[in-house]
Amino acid sequence: MPLSPPVNRKHIHTREIRCVGYEREDGLWDIEGRITDTKTYTFDNRERGMISAGTPVHDMFLRLTVDSELVVQDAEASTEAGPFHICPAVNDGVKALKGLKITPGWTRNVHKAIGGIKGCTHINQLLVGPLATTAYQSIIPKKASLTKKPEKRPIVIDTCHAFTADGPIVKNFWPDYYEGAETD
C-alpha cells in the first residue's frame, strides 16, 4: 500500500544511499556504500563557494572487506565532496574498524573507534545502518544455504516483527529455536 497523497510541497533535499555486496574470489567479501546529499537550489558555501542545485554537498564512498564471519579485514573511505575542505582528513580513520565484527554492538563499537571528532557523521551513518545490513544480507543467506541446520541460534531471531522467537517464521525456518506455545 503506497503512502497517502501528500499536501502540495516543494522538493528541497535528497539523500541517496546505495550499498552493494560482492563475493570475492579469495573468500572475502567487499561491502561498498555511497552516500550523496544534494539540494534543489543553488547556495553559497563559505569554503567551496557557490554550490549549484544538484551538485553534491556530500559525496562519500566506503568499502569494508569482511570475512564470512563478518569480521572487518580492511576498510577504506573516500570523500569526493564535503561542505569543508578538511572533511577528507578523516578518511584513513576507518582503518580503525579492522578486527571489529558486524554483530550486536556494532554501532557502539563504530562510535568508539571513529565517532565524534575522530570521524565523519555521514560516513558513520552509512557504516552503522545500511552498510552493516548489506553485509549481513550479502553473507548470511549465502552461508545459510550451505548448511541445513544452524549450529547456534540465528542472530536474526527477535530483531524484527517477522523474526519474533514465538512467531510463524521462526517456527517454520528454525523450529529448534521456536519459543511459542505448541498447538495441536
N, C-alpha and C positions, 0 to 999 in steps of 0.2 A: 504494500500500500504506500503510495507516494505521500510526501508531505502535503499539508493543506496549501491552497493558493496563498501566496504572500500579499501583504499590503504593498502598494506602489513603493518602490525603493530605488536607490542608486548604488551601483556596484562601486566599491572603494578599494578593496584589498583582496588579494588572492595569495594563499599559501598552498603550494603544491609540494607533495611529498611522494617520492617514488622509491620503492625498495625492491631489490631483486636478489634472489638466492641462486648461487651457482655451485654445482658439484664439480670439484677439480679432479683432474686425473691422478693427482698424488694422494687422494683420500681425504684432503681437507676441503673446506667449504669457504667460498667468498660470499659475504653478505654485503651488498652495496646499497647505499642510500643517497638521496639528494633532496635537499630542502631549498625551495625557492620562494621568496616573497616579492611580489610586485604590487605597484599601486596603479590605479587607473588615471591618475593625474600627474602632471609634472610638478616637481617641487625642488626647492633649493636645499642642498645638504652642505653643512659648514665645511666638510673636508673634501667631498667629491664634486662639489659644485652642483649644477643643475642635473637632476636625475629625471629623465623623460618618462612619461607614462609607459608602462610595460617593461622598463629596464629593471632588472633585479636589484632590489635593495640588499637582499641576502641571496646568495647562491653558493651552497656548500655541499661538498661531496664527502662521503665517508665509506671506508671499506674495513670490515672486520674479517679476518681469516680465522676460522674456528675449526676445531676438530669435531668428530661425531658425538662427543660428549658435551659440546657447546662451550668448550674452554677456548678462550681467545689466544691464538698463536701469534697474531700480528694485528696491527691497527694503523690506519693512516687516514688523514683528513686533508682536504684542500678547500680553502676559502677563495672562491673566484670573485665574489662580491660581498662586501660588508659595509656598514654605514661609516666605518672608520678605517683609516689606513693600518692601524695597529691590529685589527681583527685577525689576520692570518698568523700572528705571532704565537697563537695557542695551538696551531695545528699539530705540531710534533708532540704535544702533551698527551694525545690519545694513545701514544705508545705505553703509557702507564696502565692501560687496560690489559696488557699481556698477562696471562695467567688467571684472569678473572673468569668465572663461569656464569653463563646466562642461565640463571636459576632463581628461585625466590631469594630476594636480597640484592638482585642485580642493580636496581635503581639506587639503593643505598650505597652500594659499592662504587658505582659510577660517580655519584656525587662526592664520595670520599676521595676518589682518585683524581677527578678532574672537574669538580664542581667549584662554584664561586669564582674567585679571581684566577683559578688555575685553568679555567676553561671558557667555553662559549655556551650560553644558554641554548642557542639554536642547535648546535651540534649535540649537546646533551639531550635535548628533547627528541632528536632523531634517534639517538642511541637507546634511551630507556623505553621508548614506546615502539614505534613501527619497525626499527631495525632489529630489535630483540625478538619481536613477534615474527618477523620474516625469517630469522634464523631458525626459530622453533618450527615454523610452518614448513620450512625447506628440509630440515634434517629429521625431525622426529617421525613424521609419517613414512619417510623412506626407510628409516631404521626399523620401524614397527612392521613394515611389510616383510622384513627378513626373519622375524620371529613370530611365532603363533601366540605365545603367552608371555606377557611381560614378566620379567624377573622380580620386579618390585612394583608397588602401587604407582600407576601412571601419575606424573605430576600435574596433569591437566585436570584431574578429578578435583571438584569443588572450586574451580577457577571461574565458572560462569554458570548461568541457569541451566544450560544444556548438559553440563557435565556434573551436576549435583550427584553426590555419592548415593543418594537414595532415589535417583531418577531412572527412567527407562533406557537412556543411552548407556549409562554405566552398567546397568543390569544386562544389557544386550552385548556390549563390547567387552566388558571386564567383569563377568559375574563373580569372580573371586573377591572383588573389591566393592561389590554392591552392599550398601548399608541400609537398604529399605526393608520394609516388612515383606515377608514371603506370603504370597497369596496362592491359594489352590484353586 
